[in-house]
Amino acid sequence: MPTATSIDTGAEHLACWVTVVGQRLHQLPTANPHVLLAHAMSGFLAIGRASMALLTTSANPTDIRDHDLVFEITADAERWLTDAATEPIVNQITDRGEHIQRYLSPVALDTVAKARLRRCAQTTAIHTRDLLARIDTAPDASDEIRDVARDLAARANVIATVYAEDPQQLLSMSSR
């Protein structure tokens, strides 16, 4: 059974990993749209891991509904991106997630850890959305890739809204 210290360490590792993924997405240079889609998948994977940890440690029905919605969105996004991006690129970019996820056992997270994980997932969702918006405007992206990027950007925006402390503020920012 994990101790409180191992839970805290696991939550910290997961929050740091989700944050690093988001920062990497935010700083990516312009690249081939398929490569950018593969990177977007790493954002959805990180958010999915965070939402699963939050889902399995929540007792509040509203929180459970929110985390379940986010997890379903990330699972759909992973399926779409596996079809849209080339498998070797996706595997090369996303393999670290499985290693990091094992640090966190779904036993318990305190309120502070849950809030931090939500904020990290929200920030990563925003960076993922912004990356996908760049793909939509890339001159060398096919119509199919643009459609996928547009749809997934909308999904990332839903995640960012679900995890926002003030969803109305986020929605008004995204419509600009």
C-alpha positions as YAML, in Angstrom:
chain: A
units: angstrom
residues:
- id: 1
  name: MET
  ca: [0.00, 0.00, 0.00]
- id: 2
  name: PRO
  ca: [1.44, 3.40, -0.93]
- id: 3
  name: THR
  ca: [2.29, 5.77, 1.88]
- id: 4
  name: ALA
  ca: [1.22, 9.40, 2.00]
- id: 5
  name: THR
  ca: [4.73, 10.34, 0.91]
- id: 6
  name: SER
  ca: [4.65, 8.03, -2.11]
- id: 7
  name: ILE
  ca: [1.22, 9.39, -3.07]
- id: 8
  name: ASP
  ca: [2.50, 12.96, -2.80]
- id: 9
  name: THR
  ca: [5.59, 12.02, -4.82]
- id: 10
  name: GLY
  ca: [3.46, 10.26, -7.41]
- id: 11
  name: ALA
  ca: [1.12, 13.21, -7.74]
- id: 12
  name: GLU
  ca: [4.09, 15.55, -8.01]
- id: 13
  name: HIS
  ca: [5.72, 13.41, -10.73]
- id: 14
  name: LEU
  ca: [2.49, 13.28, -12.70]
- id: 15
  name: ALA
  ca: [1.84, 17.03, -12.34]
- id: 16
  name: CYS
  ca: [5.41, 17.80, -13.40]
- id: 17
  name: TRP
  ca: [5.16, 15.49, -16.41]
- id: 18
  name: VAL
  ca: [1.85, 17.02, -17.53]
- id: 19
  name: THR
  ca: [3.40, 20.49, -17.13]
- id: 20
  name: VAL
  ca: [6.51, 19.57, -19.12]
- id: 21
  name: VAL
  ca: [4.40, 18.16, -21.95]
- id: 22
  name: GLY
  ca: [2.36, 21.36, -22.07]
- id: 23
  name: GLN
  ca: [5.46, 23.56, -22.05]
- id: 24
  name: ARG
  ca: [7.02, 21.51, -24.83]
- id: 25
  name: LEU
  ca: [3.88, 21.89, -26.94]
- id: 26
  name: HIS
  ca: [3.89, 25.64, -26.31]
- id: 27
  name: GLN
  ca: [7.51, 25.96, -27.50]
- id: 28
  name: LEU
  ca: [7.41, 23.71, -30.57]
- id: 29
  name: PRO
  ca: [8.76, 25.25, -33.75]
- id: 30
  name: THR
  ca: [6.83, 24.98, -36.98]
- id: 31
  name: ALA
  ca: [7.10, 21.47, -38.39]
- id: 32
  name: ASN
  ca: [5.39, 18.97, -40.65]
- id: 33
  name: PRO
  ca: [1.67, 18.80, -39.73]
- id: 34
  name: HIS
  ca: [1.94, 15.05, -39.05]
- id: 35
  name: VAL
  ca: [4.74, 15.68, -36.55]
- id: 36
  name: LEU
  ca: [2.70, 18.42, -34.88]
- id: 37
  name: LEU
  ca: [-0.30, 16.07, -34.67]
- id: 38
  name: ALA
  ca: [1.89, 13.47, -32.99]
- id: 39
  name: HIS
  ca: [3.00, 16.08, -30.47]
- id: 40
  name: ALA
  ca: [-0.64, 17.04, -29.91]
- id: 41
  name: MET
  ca: [-1.26, 13.39, -29.08]
- id: 42
  name: SER
  ca: [1.31, 13.62, -26.29]
- id: 43
  name: GLY
  ca: [-0.75, 16.50, -24.88]
- id: 44
  name: PHE
  ca: [-3.93, 14.43, -24.94]
- id: 45
  name: LEU
  ca: [-2.09, 11.45, -23.40]
- id: 46
  name: ALA
  ca: [-0.80, 13.60, -20.54]
- id: 47
  name: ILE
  ca: [-4.25, 15.09, -19.93]
- id: 48
  name: GLY
  ca: [-5.77, 11.60, -20.08]
- id: 49
  name: ARG
  ca: [-3.34, 10.31, -17.43]
- id: 50
  name: ALA
  ca: [-4.14, 13.28, -15.19]
- id: 51
  name: SER
  ca: [-7.90, 12.85, -15.64]
- id: 52
  name: MET
  ca: [-7.68, 9.13, -14.87]
- id: 53
  name: ALA
  ca: [-5.76, 9.83, -11.66]
- id: 54
  name: LEU
  ca: [-8.35, 12.45, -10.71]
- id: 55
  name: LEU
  ca: [-11.25, 10.18, -11.70]
- id: 56
  name: THR
  ca: [-10.07, 7.21, -9.65]
- id: 57
  name: THR
  ca: [-9.44, 9.33, -6.55]
- id: 58
  name: SER
  ca: [-12.66, 11.40, -6.57]
- id: 59
  name: ALA
  ca: [-15.80, 10.78, -4.58]
- id: 60
  name: ASN
  ca: [-17.79, 13.85, -5.64]
- id: 61
  name: PRO
  ca: [-20.28, 12.95, -8.43]
- id: 62
  name: THR
  ca: [-19.73, 16.27, -10.24]
- id: 63
  name: ASP
  ca: [-15.95, 15.77, -10.22]
- id: 64
  name: ILE
  ca: [-16.36, 12.19, -11.40]
- id: 65
  name: ARG
  ca: [-18.56, 13.36, -14.30]
- id: 66
  name: ASP
  ca: [-16.02, 16.05, -15.26]
- id: 67
  name: HIS
  ca: [-13.02, 13.71, -15.12]
- id: 68
  name: ASP
  ca: [-14.90, 11.00, -17.00]
- id: 69
  name: LEU
  ca: [-15.82, 13.48, -19.74]
- id: 70
  name: VAL
  ca: [-12.20, 14.62, -20.05]
- id: 71
  name: PHE
  ca: [-10.95, 11.03, -20.12]
- id: 72
  name: GLU
  ca: [-13.45, 10.12, -22.88]
- id: 73
  name: ILE
  ca: [-12.38, 13.15, -24.93]
- id: 74
  name: THR
  ca: [-8.71, 12.21, -24.59]
- id: 75
  name: ALA
  ca: [-9.41, 8.58, -25.51]
- id: 76
  name: ASP
  ca: [-11.26, 9.71, -28.66]
- id: 77
  name: ALA
  ca: [-8.45, 12.12, -29.50]
- id: 78
  name: GLU
  ca: [-5.85, 9.36, -29.12]
- id: 79
  name: ARG
  ca: [-7.81, 7.14, -31.51]
- id: 80
  name: TRP
  ca: [-8.16, 9.95, -34.07]
- id: 81
  name: LEU
  ca: [-4.51, 10.90, -33.82]
- id: 82
  name: THR
  ca: [-3.34, 7.32, -34.16]
- id: 83
  name: ASP
  ca: [-5.26, 7.18, -37.43]
- id: 84
  name: ALA
  ca: [-4.16, 10.62, -38.63]
- id: 85
  name: ALA
  ca: [-0.47, 10.66, -37.68]
- id: 86
  name: THR
  ca: [2.14, 8.10, -38.62]
- id: 87
  name: GLU
  ca: [2.60, 5.42, -35.98]
- id: 88
  name: PRO
  ca: [6.43, 5.63, -35.66]
- id: 89
  name: ILE
  ca: [6.30, 9.37, -34.97]
- id: 90
  name: VAL
  ca: [3.55, 8.94, -32.38]
- id: 91
  name: ASN
  ca: [5.42, 6.13, -30.62]
- id: 92
  name: GLN
  ca: [8.67, 8.07, -30.61]
- id: 93
  name: ILE
  ca: [7.05, 11.14, -29.07]
- id: 94
  name: THR
  ca: [4.64, 9.57, -26.57]
- id: 95
  name: ASP
  ca: [6.40, 6.54, -25.03]
- id: 96
  name: ARG
  ca: [7.41, 8.34, -21.81]
- id: 97
  name: GLY
  ca: [3.82, 8.54, -20.53]
- id: 98
  name: GLU
  ca: [3.55, 4.90, -19.55]
- id: 99
  name: HIS
  ca: [6.68, 5.15, -17.38]
- id: 100
  name: ILE
  ca: [5.49, 8.26, -15.55]
- id: 101
  name: GLN
  ca: [1.96, 6.95, -14.96]
- id: 102
  name: ARG
  ca: [3.16, 4.10, -12.75]
- id: 103
  name: TYR
  ca: [4.35, 6.57, -10.11]
- id: 104
  name: LEU
  ca: [0.78, 7.37, -9.15]
- id: 105
  name: SER
  ca: [-1.39, 4.68, -7.63]
- id: 106
  name: PRO
  ca: [-5.09, 5.53, -7.66]
- id: 107
  name: VAL
  ca: [-5.37, 5.52, -3.87]
- id: 108
  name: ALA
  ca: [-5.76, 9.12, -2.76]
- id: 109
  name: LEU
  ca: [-4.91, 12.68, -3.69]
- id: 110
  name: ASP
  ca: [-5.33, 15.56, -1.29]
- id: 111
  name: THR
  ca: [-7.22, 18.69, -2.31]
- id: 112
  name: VAL
  ca: [-4.04, 20.60, -3.11]
- id: 113
  name: ALA
  ca: [-2.70, 17.81, -5.36]
- id: 114
  name: LYS
  ca: [-6.04, 17.54, -7.17]
- id: 115
  name: ALA
  ca: [-6.20, 21.29, -7.75]
- id: 116
  name: ARG
  ca: [-2.63, 21.35, -9.05]
- id: 117
  name: LEU
  ca: [-3.25, 18.41, -11.37]
- id: 118
  name: ARG
  ca: [-6.40, 20.10, -12.73]
- id: 119
  name: ARG
  ca: [-4.46, 23.32, -13.41]
- id: 120
  name: CYS
  ca: [-1.64, 21.40, -15.11]
- id: 121
  name: ALA
  ca: [-4.13, 19.50, -17.28]
- id: 122
  name: GLN
  ca: [-5.94, 22.74, -18.13]
- id: 123
  name: THR
  ca: [-2.71, 24.48, -19.16]
- id: 124
  name: THR
  ca: [-1.66, 21.49, -21.26]
- id: 125
  name: ALA
  ca: [-5.11, 21.48, -22.91]
- id: 126
  name: ILE
  ca: [-4.69, 25.16, -23.81]
- id: 127
  name: HIS
  ca: [-1.23, 24.52, -25.27]
- id: 128
  name: THR
  ca: [-2.58, 21.50, -27.16]
- id: 129
  name: ARG
  ca: [-5.46, 23.59, -28.53]
- id: 130
  name: ASP
  ca: [-3.07, 26.34, -29.64]
- id: 131
  name: LEU
  ca: [-0.77, 23.80, -31.32]
- id: 132
  name: LEU
  ca: [-3.72, 22.33, -33.20]
- id: 133
  name: ALA
  ca: [-4.80, 25.81, -34.29]
- id: 134
  name: ARG
  ca: [-1.33, 26.26, -35.81]
- id: 135
  name: ILE
  ca: [-1.80, 23.04, -37.78]
- id: 136
  name: ASP
  ca: [-5.12, 24.35, -39.09]
- id: 137
  name: THR
  ca: [-3.33, 27.39, -40.55]
- id: 138
  name: ALA
  ca: [-0.28, 25.51, -41.86]
- id: 139
  name: PRO
  ca: [-0.02, 25.99, -45.65]
- id: 140
  name: ASP
  ca: [1.28, 22.44, -46.19]
- id: 141
  name: ALA
  ca: [-1.50, 20.73, -44.19]
- id: 142
  name: SER
  ca: [-4.02, 18.72, -46.19]
- id: 143
  name: ASP
  ca: [-7.74, 19.39, -45.82]
- id: 144
  name: GLU
  ca: [-8.09, 16.12, -43.91]
- id: 145
  name: ILE
  ca: [-5.36, 17.08, -41.43]
- id: 146
  name: ARG
  ca: [-6.90, 20.55, -41.01]
- id: 147
  name: ASP
  ca: [-10.31, 19.03, -40.28]
- id: 148
  name: VAL
  ca: [-8.80, 16.71, -37.65]
- id: 149
  name: ALA
  ca: [-6.82, 19.59, -36.12]
- id: 150
  name: ARG
  ca: [-9.91, 21.82, -35.98]
- id: 151
  name: ASP
  ca: [-12.04, 19.14, -34.35]
- id: 152
  name: LEU
  ca: [-9.37, 18.23, -31.81]
- id: 153
  name: ALA
  ca: [-8.70, 21.89, -30.99]
- id: 154
  name: ALA
  ca: [-12.38, 22.22, -30.10]
- id: 155
  name: ARG
  ca: [-12.10, 19.13, -27.88]
- id: 156
  name: ALA
  ca: [-8.99, 20.50, -26.18]
- id: 157
  name: ASN
  ca: [-10.91, 23.71, -25.55]
- id: 158
  name: VAL
  ca: [-13.72, 21.72, -23.89]
- id: 159
  name: ILE
  ca: [-11.13, 20.11, -21.59]
- id: 160
  name: ALA
  ca: [-9.63, 23.49, -20.74]
- id: 161
  name: THR
  ca: [-13.13, 24.76, -19.94]
- id: 162
  name: VAL
  ca: [-14.02, 21.76, -17.76]
- id: 163
  name: TYR
  ca: [-10.84, 22.22, -15.72]
- id: 164
  name: ALA
  ca: [-11.04, 26.02, -15.55]
- id: 165
  name: GLU
  ca: [-11.63, 27.75, -12.24]
- id: 166
  name: ASP
  ca: [-13.76, 30.29, -14.14]
- id: 167
  name: PRO
  ca: [-15.11, 28.57, -17.30]
- id: 168
  name: GLN
  ca: [-16.87, 31.75, -18.52]
- id: 169
  name: GLN
  ca: [-13.60, 33.66, -18.61]
- id: 170
  name: LEU
  ca: [-11.93, 30.86, -20.58]
- id: 171
  name: LEU
  ca: [-14.80, 30.64, -23.05]
- id: 172
  name: SER
  ca: [-14.69, 34.37, -23.70]
- id: 173
  name: MET
  ca: [-10.91, 34.20, -24.23]
- id: 174
  name: SER
  ca: [-11.23, 31.32, -26.70]
- id: 175
  name: SER
  ca: [-13.80, 33.12, -28.83]
- id: 176
  name: ARG
  ca: [-11.44, 36.03, -29.55]
...
